[in-house]
Amino acid sequence: MFTPMIYTENNGVFTGESISFFTPETKFVLKETVTKNTLSVSEVFYKNDKITFGFIDPIVYDKIK
């Protein structure tokens, strides 16, 4: 089941994390950080606690002006 992400705000920076279990062995971890100029996203799928897809280190998207 997919678990919706809940964001918290601290000094204008929004962070969120969602941990979902699609099967008892398959976990999806989504983490995001949103600032005025960037969006950082980490998406990782685990099967039996081993990474099967994604990256722990976030991809950082810079705002284009």
URQUITA-V149504 format. One record per run of one state. SS is the DSSP state (2 for helix, 1 for strand, 0 for the rest). FROM is the first residue (numbers start at 0). TO is the last residue. Records with the same first field share a line. If there is no record, write none. Layout:
SS: FROM-TO ; FROM-TO
//
This chain:
0: 0-4 ; 10-11 ; 21-24 ; 34-36 ; 47-48 ; 54-57 ; 62-64
1: 5-9 ; 12-20 ; 25-33 ; 37-46 ; 49-53 ; 58-61
//
